[in-house]
């Protein structure tokens, strides 16, 4: 009887030890961060994501997490990137899971709530026939669906990769404008419910001593980010920098507001001397160049082959009708103006000629009148000569 009692006591202690071991493994310290999935600016038909991290203070064993969505009205909106059951591997103190929310396009404006139950237990405990103490956590869900657009973002990180100065022929201005550029990589989180991007990215490039401003550029065509996404986007600036070390002083704008200022050092290497992985002119630029040449030649050959030039000329002739009409009218106006001018000038000259003729005629007339008047020199001469003749006759 005493022997049976000892066996029973020993069995009880073993079972209690197993429970204690599992309990310690599960309850060594478990939590979640943040304990909610919350947004007040989600719109119908949009997609929203939030990371919830499962934390534990000890990672000596493999654990298994089971996630249950308790949200009758919006359960179909919610999904977990890892699935409803996933492992917390041994050696990992933090395991992130992404809670995804897909709002149907016909959703009514309003507030929707629910929660996630997360249950954590030693992996395979039930399969081995043991007894385990499982721990749990709750993630509250609070979603406000609105039809108002929100535009906002956060800049998480900024970097400028090193680059290599291009060699021939890429250092020609016609190519360097496109292929030789300083790229600034930004990790941006869209915290709004609409596509967004920095409205302007400004960079001032200084020498390594920060004494001389070498270049200053703006990029206003940065790629937009989907709502609630975090991704890397690039601002690109043409440059004429020679090999050396430089500082890039950066300002990132949202409209007129400066969202972030930063200062990043980078290096420009000589052609062919840059380390692996830096920005440099590669084979793809050659392929792209020959591809452009091939497309242009193929286009010209096609035009010649189908004899489309005449139609192009006809089209250009028709499109140039307003210019031709204005040119014709301008020429006609010029000719009319010129003709009127010469007519006016001819009339003026004829008028002045007539006035000169009349003046000369009047002068001659006055001279003749004076010559015919009594007592004038000519009449006296005639009288004297007549008197002398009479005397002689007498």
Protein Blocks (a to p, Z undefined) as FASTA:
>chain_A
ZZmmmmmmmmmmmmmmmmmmmmmmmmnopcdddfbdcdfbbcehiacddddddddfbffb
ccddddddddfklmmmpccfkbjbdcddehiabdcddddddddfklccdddddddddddd
dehklmnopacddddddddddddddfbdcdddddfbdcdddddddddfklpmklmmmmmc
cddddddddfbfbdcddfbdcdddddfkopacfbdcddfkbccddehiacddddddddfb
dcddddddddddehjbcfbdcddddddddehiacehiacddfklmmmmmmmmmmmmmmmm
mmmmnopmmmmmmmmmmmmmmmmmmmmmmmmmmmmmmmmmmmmmmmmmmmmmmmmmmmmm
mmmmmmmmmmmpghiaklmmmmmmmmmmmmmmZZ
